[in-house]
Amino acid sequence: MRKTLLLFLILLPLWLAAQDMPFSVKAKTRFASSGMVGYETIDSLTYYRARLIQEFKIWKIGIGLDLDFLFDQDYRLRVEDWDHWENVLDKFYYVKYANRRDPVYVHVGGFPDLTMGNGLIMRRYSNMALYPQLRNLGFMIGANPKIPTSPSFELFSSNLKKNEILSFSTRFRPIPDSTLAVIDELILGFSIVTDFNQYGNLRYVTPDSLMQFVPGLKRKAATVMGAAVTLPVYRTKDYTLGVYSEYAYIMDMGSGAILPGIYADFKFAKVNLEYRTYGRDFVPGFFDEDYEEERGWVDSLGVFRTKEDYVETLKPANGINGIVEGNYKDRIKASVSWQNIIGHDYKNGKSLWLKLWVDTQWKRLENFSLSYSRTNQQRLSIARINEPGTKMNLSMTFRINKRWYVIGKYAETFKDKDGDGKVNWLKETKHSGGVGVKYLH
């Protein structure tokens, strides 16, 4: 009976709108397998899908293989996913060594939520927004040398095969041996992010009628650089109070700054509050969660545009940002973030992000997570769920026994594709969800 139940769960339809990090369960083993089947729609064509993820862990090294097979209506394999040497790289779900606190760490694969500093340059960027049409094999390498200035370095590429979006960041304590207790904890940081070709996404977002013009477009680069300073002002064994500031400049355009930011860290909770000022031709979080979809686009007149073209239309503005994060014994993690941009060109300047993860250990329910976001809104009322720019995600992990787990996921994304200010639930809503299983050795 148990084997029949497991087979039934594997064969349930599965819709996956985007690749995310490997399924997480509490057990830690050297080998794990995940299997699922369902269907996927690519370029208006529907394919049957079979997916097998194999995970290996040896010492600090983790490897995940993503063997993804798509079949047409006649059950013929989609060969373009397997007929080139570069496709071999696409089969790596992730390769990682150590973590970001270790002296050296490496991660290859997907990055669903990447923020740099306080988010003035890069905020919640994801290299998987166009998966599976675009399979970005991201790369990150970092180091934390154990020397008095406590430096850290981090190099990131959104896609090893193209290396179009690259970033480098560093931070350090410039005066670690100061006799002043406050100054010796001062932290300076510098960062730079470049997109060498903002049109790099057009193949995946351009209407078929305009695809013939894409190869003739010249590359248009975008670069944002910045600097930040953080200073803990008062510290006890129970909490830390501090201030920080950050400056960012879009090359050949405008700049913005956090002046000031204050934070309070109580170990179980952290609170940040920021006042921001934005000059002409500047937008905060240039590399944001929608950047892969919006770096290059086609306007209503059929003209190819870039995100820089949009930013060039913006006038000066001010902003207020806040973050509240909580962590209870690593069993409950929650966060609330909001952004309010106030200015002539920011009628829709309000954004909200909510996250909750609970390690329940309640009967068979191992854990569950919820996330909800609404970006670029005129107001943040929840009276209407299907507002443009809204995303919702729910995932759960159920334990059958010590080795078998069932994972359930569901997500919805609402986008105003035709520009009428509303979302058609059937035509403009991306639904994804499904059920899979995982076996731990």
N, C-alpha and C positions, 0 to 999 in steps of 0.2 A: 504493500500500500504506500509506503514512504517513497519508494522509487517511482511509483506512478505519479505521485504528487509532485515530485521534483521535475519529472519530465514534462508534466503539464505546465509548470511555472516557466520552464525554459521556452516552451513553445507559445507562450502568450505573446501577442503583438507588442512590438517595442518601437516607439518613435523617439529618435534622438535628434534634437535640433543642433546640439553643439557638443564637442568633446569636452570632458571635464577631467578632473584628477581621478586616479583610480579609486574604486569604492573603498570606503574606510570602515573597518570593523575593529573591535578592541583587541582581538587576538593578533599576536605577532609571530609569524612563521617564515620559513625560508622559501616556501613555494605556495602559490595560490592560483586558482583558475576561475575565470568568470565566463559564462556562456549566455548568449541571448540570440533571438531571431526576431524578425519583424519586417518592416519595410521602410524605404526612404525615398523621398521625392527630390530629384535633381534635374534642373532645367526642364521642369514640367513633365518629366518622365518618372514613373513609379517603378522602383526596383524592390525585389525581395532581398532581405538582408540576413546574413549569418555572421556573427561576430564572436570571436574567441580571444580573450585577454589572458595571457600567461605572465605571471609575476614571479620574479626570483629575487632573493635577498641573501647576499653573502657579505658578512662583516658590515661595513658602512656602504656597500654598493647595492643599489637596487635597480632592477631592469624589468620593464614591462613591455611585452610584445602585443601589438594590436593587429590581429589577423582578421581583416574586415572583407567579406565577400559580398558583392552585389550581383544579383541575377535579374535578367529581364523577364518579361511575361512568358517567354518560352524557356525559362530556366537556363539561359546561356549566361556565362560569366561575363561581367563587364571587364574586358581585357585591358582597357586603358589604365586601370589601377594596378596592373601587374607587368606591363610590357616594357618598362624602362628601368635602368639601374637606380634612378632617383626614387622609384617607388619602394625600393628596399628601405630607405630612410623613413618613409611614411609608416612603415610597420612597427616602428619603435614608439610605444605609447609614452615611455619615459626612460631615461637613464639618469641616475643620480648618485652622487657620492657625498656623504656627510650632510650637514644642514648649515643654515646661514650663520650659526653661532660658532662653528668650528673654524680652526685656523685656515683651512682651504675647503671649498665646497664647489660642486658642479651639478648642474641640472640641465638635462636636455629633454625637450618635449613640449607639453602644453603649459601655458601660464594664464589661468582664468581670471586673475585679479592681482594686478601689479601696480603698486603706488610708489612713487619716488618722493622722498622727503615728506612735505606736508601737502602734496598734491597740486602744487601750483604749476608744475610742468607736466607730470604724468600722474593720472588719477584713475585707478581701477582699470587700467588698460588690459585687454585680453587679446591674445594672438589667435584665439579660436572662434571668433565671432562668425566666421564664414565657413566653419567646418560643416559637412565633409567636402563641400566643393573646393575649398582651399585648406590644405593640410599644412599648417605652419609647424615646422620643427624648430621650436625656439631653443635658445642656448643661453645659459648664465654660468659665469664663473666668478668666484669671489674669494677674498682672502682677508683674514683678520690677524695680522702679525702681532705676536706677544711682545711688544716693546712699550716703553713709557708713554708715548704719544697716542697709543691705542688706535692706530689707523685702521681703516677698512677700505677695500676697493671692490668694485663690482662692475663687470662688463656684461652686457646683454645684447642679444640679437633676436629679433622676432622670428626669423626664418634663416636657418643655416644655409639653405640652398640659394637664397637670393641676397641676404644681408642688406636689405633695404632700410629697415628700421633698426638703428643701433643706439645704444646708450652707454655712458660711462659715468660712474659716481664715486666719490670718495669723501670720507669724513675723518676727522682726527681731533685730538686735544692739543692745541698749540703750546700751552703753558702748563704741562702736567706737574711740574715741581715748584709751583709758586707757593710762597708762604701764606698767601691769602686763600682761605678755604673755599671761597666762591670761585675765584678766577681760575683755579687749577682744574675745574670741571667744565670750563668753557669748551664747546664743541663747534668746530667749523665744518661746513660741507660744501662741495662743489659738484655740479652735475651738468651734463650736456646730452641731448637727445637729437638725433637726425633721422629724417626720412628722406632718402636719396631719390625716391620716386613716388610722389603722392598719387600718381596714376596707376600704381601697382595693383590696385584692387579692381580696376575697371572691367577686367575680363569676367568678373563674378557678379557685378552689379549693373552692367550696362544692358539696356534692351537689345534684343537681337538685331533690330533694324539699324542700330548705330554701331554695331561691333566692327564693321568694316573700317571705321575711322580710327579705332583705338591704336593699331600698330603705328600710325603716322604721328602720334602725339609725342612731343619732346618731353623728356623728364623734367619735373619741377620738384626741386628739393625744398625741405623746410627744416629749420634748425632752431631749437630752443635751448638756452643755457641759463644757469642760475647759481645762486649762492645762498647759504643759510647759516644761521648762528643760533645755538641753543645754550641757555645758561640756567642751571639749577640755582635758585636763589636761597632756598631754605630746605634743609633736609633733616628728617628724624628717622628713627627706625620704623615708623609707621606710615610716613607719607613724605612726598617731595613736592615742593612748589617751584615753578620756574617760568621763564619767559623765552620767547624765540621770535625770530624774524626770518623772512625769506624774500628773495628778489629773483625775478625771472624776466628774460628778454627774448622775444621772438626775432630772430635775425632779420635786419632790414625793415622791421615793423615797429611794434610797440612793446611796452613793459608793464609789469604789475608787481605788487609787493604785499606782504603780510606785515603790517605795522600797527600794533604788535600782535603777538599771539601769547596767550598765557595757558599754563596747564597745571593740573594737580593730579598726582599719582598716589593713590591710596592702596596700591598692591592689588586689592580686589576690584578696584574701579579706577578709571582714568577719565579726566574731563579736559577737553580742549575748547578754547573760545578764541576766535580770530577776527580782527578787523582787517579788511583788505581794500586796496585801492588799485584800480586798473586804468591804464592810460589808453589813448587812442590806438586802434589796430592791435588789440590784445584780448585774449580770452583765457580764463584760468583752466588748467587741465587740458591743454591743447591735445595731448595724447590721452584720450579718455576711453571709457568702456565701449563707445561706438566708433572709435577712430578707424578700425579696419573697414567698416562699412562706409564711412563718410569722408575718408581722406581724399578720394576723388569721386565725382558724381556728375550727373547730367541734369541741367536745369530744365524748366518747362519749355524753353525754346530750342532744346536739343544742343545746347552749348556745354562743352566739357568744362567743369570747374574743379577747384581744389578747396581744401579747408582754408588755406591761406586767402583765397579769393573771398570767402565769407568773412574772415576775421578783418580784412581790409575795410569792411563796411561799418565796423563797430566804433562807437564814440566812447569817451571816458565814462567810467562807472565806479561804484563803490560796492563793497560786499561784506557780509557777515557769515562766517562759517562756524559750525560747532560739531563736536564729537563727544559722545558718552559711551564708554566701553566698560563692560563688567565681566568678571571671571570668578566663578565660585568653585574653587578646588579642581579646576579643569574639568568639571562635570557640567557646568552651565556657562556658556559664553554668549554674550549679547552685545549688540552695538546699535546706536542710533546716530546717524550723521545727517546734517542738513546744510544747505547752501542757499543764500539769498543774494542775488546780484541786483543792485539798484541802479538803474540808469535809463537813458532815453531809448536805447536799443534793446532793452532787456524786459520787455513786457512779460515774457515767460522766463523769468530768472530764478524761480524757486525749484529746488531739488531736495529729495528726501531718500535716505537709504536705511533699511532696517534689516538686521540679521539676528537669528537665534539658533544656537546649536545646543542640544541637550543629550548628554550621555546618560540615558534613563536607567538602563539596567533593570527595567521594570518587566518582570516576567520574560516574555520572548522579545520584547522591543529593546534592541540594543541602543539605538540612538535615532534622533530625527533632527532635521534642520529646516528652517524657514527663512526665506529672504524675500524682500519686497522693496522695490525702488520706483520712484516717479521723478523723472528729470525734465528740466525745461518746462515748468508749469507756471500758469498764471496764478493758480492757487493750489493748495495742497489738501483740499477737501477730499474725503474718501467716499463722497456721495455716489460718484460714478466710478466703477472699477476700471472700465475699459477706456481710460483716458490715454491719449497718445503719449508715448514715452514711459509706459508702465511695464514693469517686469515682475513676475511672481514665480517662486520656485519652492517646491516641497520635496523632501527626500526622507526615506525611512529605511532602517536596516532591522530585519527580524532574524532572530537566531532559531534555527531548527534543532541543531545540536552543537557540539563543540567544533565541528568542522564545516557544517553547511549553513549558509546564510542566504536570505532572500532580500533583495534590494528593490525598493519601489521609488519611482521618480515621477514628478509631474511639473510642468512649467508652461507659462503663457507669456507672450510678449505682444504688446499692442503698439502698432506704428501707423501713423497717418501717412500712407504712401501717396495718396492723390492730392494732399494738401488742402482738404476741405475743412480741417479742424476737428474731424470726427474719425472714429475707427469703426469700420465695418467688421463685425465679429467674425464673419465667414471668410472675407477676402483679405483683411488686413491684420489678422491675428495669427501668430505662429504658435501652434499647440505642440507640445512634446510631452511624452510620458511613457511609462512602461514598467516592466518587471523583469528582473534578471536574478541569477543565482551566483553564489561564489563558494568555492570549496577551498579550504585551507589544509595543507599537508603539515 
